[in-house]
Amino acid sequence: DGLVEPGSLLALVGSSGSGKTSLLNALNFRQSANLIVEGTIMLNGCVCDATKMAMVSAYIQQDDLFYGMLTVKEHLVFQVIK
């Protein structure tokens, strides 16, 4: 179980293989076919689906390409448009 209050910041920290990416994939409805996810994902007390999640969040996977000449903001805009 987990809860993140509005206006707060959450950091996922853990060693390699601890499940950080699996959790993010499940929360963003990107889980693979062989991963079973149970439970309800809610936003502001309402059940959420992949479309609603995409409207309020962005998830950039760690293996994406980053360019040294772009700012952090430019990277985020680039990833959202891509």
N, C-alpha and C positions, 0 to 999 in steps of 0.2 A: 504494500500500500504506500501511497505517497500523495503529498499535497504541496502545491506551491501557491502561496498567497499572492494575489495581484500586487504589482509594484515591487516584488522582491526579485532577487537575483539568485539563481541556483547554479552551482558548479558541480559537474560530475567528475569525480576524481577517483582514480584507482589504478592499480598496476595493469600491465598488459594481460589481456585474457580475462579480466574481471567482469566483463559484460556491459561496459559503457556503450559501445556501439550497438549491441543487441537491444539494449533498452531504448536508445534513440530510434533505432529502426522500428521497434514495436510502437513507440509513441507517434511515429510519423507514418504508420501503416505501410512500411517498406519491408516487412519481414519476409524471409524466404519461405518456400513451400514446406520445408521440413521443420520449421519452427512453429510450435503450437503456442499461441498467445491467448490467455484467458483473462476476462475482466472487462471493465468498461473504462474508456477514456472519456473524460468530461472536460468541457471548457465552460467556466462560469456557471456550473451547475447543470449544464445541458449535455446530453450525449453527443459526442463528436464523431465525425467520419473523416475520411481522407480529404475531401474537398474543403470542409470547414477548417481542418488543421492547416492546410496549405494557404488559406486566406489570412491566417494570423501568425504564421511561423515560417522560418526558413531553416533548412538543415544542410550544411555543407560538409560532405564527408571528407575525412582526413587525407585521402589519397588524391584529391583534386589538385589541379595544377595552380600554383600561385606564381605571380610575376613580380619581380623585384621592383619594377618601376610604378606599380599601382599602390595606392593607399589602401588601408583597411576598408574604408567606405567604398572605394571603387571595386575592390574584390567582391564585397557583398552584393553590390548592384549588378556586377557582371554575373555572379552565380545565380541571382534571382531571375535575370532576364534569360539566361541560357536555357 
